[in-house]
Amino acid sequence: MPAPVYIPVRDLVKILGLPDALRLVSHFGGGSLYLPHPSRLRPGNKIVEAIGLAAAVKLCAEWPQMDVMLPRMCAEIRRMQERAIRREEGLSVTQIAWTYLTTERNVYRVRARAGDDAEIAAAARAQLDLFSAAD
């Protein structure tokens, strides 16, 4: 039997979108998983239960009848999650937390840190402008 094929985080996000990739990785990350042919997916299948039928079909269509190794909830996927949380508009904090499988407290923390990052970047630009004016 061949070794499982490793699927990088970016490929999962590209195929499934970030929320479903987060769900998949939180259920199966760090281990191998057999992906059946999409036509064999049914309600009750562990992949369907984790990410829903539509996302499971996309995943299994990309890597049909393969054993795959899924990444763990690594730093890269957390960074993607934080960027998505910062960009999210029109949803409540509760809805954002549910969408990205995190807590409301984490949504507030990520958004507060984004404000701090913006202030630091503005201060750095102002400092550069100060040095440019001295030339």
GIKA-V217923 format. One record per backbone hydrogen bond with DSSP energy under -1.0 kcal/mol. NH is the residue of the N-H (numbers start at 0). CO is the residue of the C=O. If there is no record, write none. Layout:
<<NH & CO> <NH & CO>>
This chain:
<<4 & 66> <6 & 68> <11 & 7> <12 & 8> <13 & 9> <14 & 10> <15 & 11> <16 & 12> <20 & 16> <21 & 17> <22 & 18> <23 & 19> <24 & 20> <25 & 21> <26 & 22> <27 & 23> <28 & 24> <29 & 69> <30 & 27> <32 & 67> <34 & 65> <39 & 36> <40 & 37> <44 & 41> <48 & 44> <49 & 45> <50 & 46> <51 & 47> <55 & 51> <56 & 52> <57 & 53> <58 & 54> <59 & 55> <60 & 56> <61 & 57> <62 & 58> <64 & 34> <65 & 34> <67 & 32> <68 & 4> <69 & 30> <73 & 71> <77 & 73> <78 & 74> <79 & 75> <80 & 76> <81 & 77> <82 & 78> <83 & 79> <84 & 80> <85 & 81> <86 & 82> <87 & 83> <95 & 91> <96 & 92> <97 & 93> <98 & 94> <99 & 95> <101 & 96> <106 & 102> <107 & 103> <108 & 104> <109 & 105> <110 & 106> <111 & 107> <112 & 108> <113 & 109> <114 & 110> <115 & 111> <116 & 112> <117 & 113> <118 & 114> <119 & 115> <120 & 116> <121 & 117> <122 & 118> <123 & 119> <124 & 120> <125 & 121> <126 & 122> <127 & 123> <128 & 124> <129 & 125> <130 & 126> <131 & 127> <132 & 128>>
